[in-house]
Amino acid sequence: MPWLAVPLWDVANGQGLRQLSELGLALLLSSLIGWEREAQQKSAGLRTHTLVGVASALMMEVSQHGFTNVLGLANVSFDPSRVAAQIVSGIGFIGGGLIFVRRDAVRGLTTAATIWLTCAVGMACGGGLPILALATTVLHFLVVRGYPRLTPRLIAGAQATTVEVRLTYLTGRALLPRLMEACTRRGFRILEVRADRLPGRTDAAARVLLRLEGTADAGRLASELFHDEGVVDVELSLGAQEDAQDV
């Protein structure tokens, strides 16, 4: 067979300094991406991302240079893009294993996406496209590190907030329905209402807890409620915002 005559350590057959440099670049860039995930204490960190990037680069090298010895044979065709397509399909099993749902909240999407991106960076390195690989790595840090700081400014005032309003009011005036109507008019959704009598007071007073959710100004709501006739005092506390998805 003609291909058996080719030396095993033939550096001119896709095993030279260029290919080793491309593998080294994939190692460096995928390590940088993995280090960022490791710093965020994500399930897939430095080792996982590095191995994905280097393996993707190696598979691209094999796709380009691993079949050159048989190209001259009869009835042999070669399509290097088929290996690249299988890399993209195969990396899905790692990404899928990182995504899970807990309490109706999806976790691991960003880490799964970085695995996919690291695979693409490794393929670019193995495919001889170092500039694109470097640019994609820089874009990764821009998106993962920069966007979380930018997002709150873009959606300021649009994210639902949980508010707890504690009111002391005089009973016997049908005041509570009017106070609840003021909350809904201000754009808040009433999640919970809990009222209790206040013993020891000379007047007929009650204490009510209103747990609200909305995007409006809670301070203006508290001011409106306090100025309502029959309201003795108002206490306002802001609850935690809705849990954000994984970054």
Beta strands, then each sheet from edge to edge (+ up, - down):
strand 1: 100-102
strand 2: 105-107
strand 3: 161-170
strand 4: 188-197
strand 5: 205-214
strand 6: 231-238
sheet 1: 1+ 2-
sheet 2: 4+ 5- 3+ 6-
end
